[in-house]
Amino acid sequence: VQLVESGGGLVQAGGSLRLSCAASGDTFGIKSRSWYRQAPGKQRDLVATITSGGSTNYATSVKGRFTISRDNAKNTVYLQMSSLKPEDTAVYYCSAVAAIADRSYWGQGTQVTVSS
């Protein structure tokens, strides 16, 4: 499975961005797709998850501001980010987990910078 993120960039505080993560390859057995982020000098943290059944889960820090969604026909997952804050600045990574052996796949990351 290959994952390619896009949509990052520079935005002012209070603004919005939409990230996309396109999957290719053997995606049939993927059970969940997630977005993580990693700020400089910090660990990589889970931001949001969407399961194959459509259930979603969010980190407390982004709940009510970010929305994860998917387009199954395009094998693409989105992260709509609104009311962005400087502390949202990070490299955002797309992840997919396979049902078999919980194998994880990662994208290369996309930079999101929120200026104050």
C-alpha positions as CSV (number, residue, x, y, z in Angstrom):
1,V,0.0,0.0,0.0
2,Q,1.3,3.4,-1.0
3,L,0.0,6.6,0.7
4,V,0.6,10.1,-0.7
5,E,-0.4,13.2,1.2
6,S,-1.2,16.6,-0.3
7,G,-2.7,19.9,0.7
8,G,-0.3,21.2,3.4
9,G,0.9,24.8,3.4
10,L,1.1,28.1,5.3
11,V,-2.1,29.5,6.7
12,Q,-2.9,32.3,9.2
13,A,-4.5,31.4,12.6
14,G,-8.2,31.0,12.3
15,G,-7.9,29.8,8.7
16,S,-8.6,26.4,7.1
17,L,-6.8,23.7,5.1
18,R,-7.8,20.4,3.7
19,L,-5.3,17.6,3.6
20,S,-5.7,14.6,1.2
21,C,-4.3,11.1,1.4
22,A,-4.5,9.0,-1.7
23,A,-3.9,5.2,-1.3
24,S,-2.9,2.8,-4.0
25,G,-1.8,-0.8,-4.2
26,D,-3.5,-3.6,-2.3
27,T,-6.0,-1.5,-0.3
28,F,-8.7,-4.2,0.0
29,G,-7.7,-5.3,3.5
30,I,-7.3,-1.8,5.1
31,K,-9.3,-1.6,8.3
32,S,-8.6,2.0,9.3
33,R,-7.1,5.2,8.1
34,S,-5.6,7.9,10.3
35,W,-3.9,11.2,10.4
36,Y,-1.0,11.8,12.8
37,R,1.1,14.9,13.3
38,Q,4.6,15.6,14.6
39,A,5.8,19.0,15.7
40,P,9.6,19.7,15.9
41,G,11.1,18.0,18.9
42,K,7.9,16.2,19.8
43,Q,6.5,12.7,19.4
44,R,4.1,11.8,16.6
45,D,0.6,12.0,17.9
46,L,-2.7,10.6,16.6
47,V,-5.0,13.3,15.3
48,A,-8.0,11.4,13.8
49,T,-9.1,8.0,12.7
50,I,-11.8,6.6,10.4
51,T,-12.5,2.9,10.3
52,S,-13.7,0.8,7.4
53,G,-17.1,1.0,9.0
54,G,-17.1,4.7,9.0
55,S,-16.6,5.3,12.7
56,T,-14.4,8.3,13.6
57,N,-12.3,9.3,16.5
58,Y,-10.4,12.5,17.3
59,A,-7.8,13.8,19.6
60,T,-9.2,16.1,22.2
61,S,-7.1,19.0,21.0
62,V,-8.8,19.0,17.5
63,K,-12.3,17.8,18.3
64,G,-14.8,20.2,16.9
65,R,-12.2,21.8,14.6
66,F,-11.0,19.0,12.4
67,T,-13.1,16.5,10.4
68,I,-11.8,13.2,8.9
69,S,-13.7,11.8,5.9
70,R,-13.2,9.5,3.0
71,D,-14.1,8.9,-0.6
72,N,-14.0,5.1,-1.1
73,A,-14.2,5.4,-4.9
74,K,-11.0,7.4,-4.9
75,N,-9.3,5.5,-2.0
76,T,-8.7,8.9,-0.5
77,V,-9.1,10.1,3.0
78,Y,-9.4,13.8,3.9
79,L,-8.7,15.9,6.9
80,Q,-10.6,19.2,6.9
81,M,-8.9,21.5,9.4
82,S,-10.7,24.7,10.5
83,S,-10.0,27.4,13.2
84,L,-6.4,26.5,12.9
85,K,-4.0,27.6,15.7
86,P,-0.3,28.0,15.8
87,E,0.0,24.9,17.9
88,D,-1.4,22.9,15.0
89,T,1.9,23.5,13.2
90,A,3.4,20.1,12.4
91,V,4.2,17.6,9.7
92,Y,1.0,15.7,9.1
93,Y,1.3,12.0,8.2
94,C,-1.3,9.7,6.7
95,S,-1.5,6.1,8.0
96,A,-3.3,3.0,7.1
97,V,-3.6,-0.2,9.1
98,A,-4.3,-3.6,7.5
99,A,-6.6,-6.1,9.1
100,I,-4.0,-8.8,8.7
101,A,-1.3,-8.6,11.4
102,D,-2.2,-4.9,12.0
103,R,0.5,-3.9,9.5
104,S,0.9,-0.1,9.2
105,Y,1.6,1.9,6.2
106,W,2.8,5.6,6.2
107,G,2.9,8.5,3.8
108,Q,5.8,10.8,3.5
109,G,4.1,13.7,5.4
110,T,3.0,17.2,4.5
111,Q,3.9,20.3,6.3
112,V,1.3,22.5,7.9
113,T,2.3,25.9,9.3
114,V,-0.1,28.2,11.1
115,S,1.1,31.7,11.6
116,S,-0.1,33.9,14.5
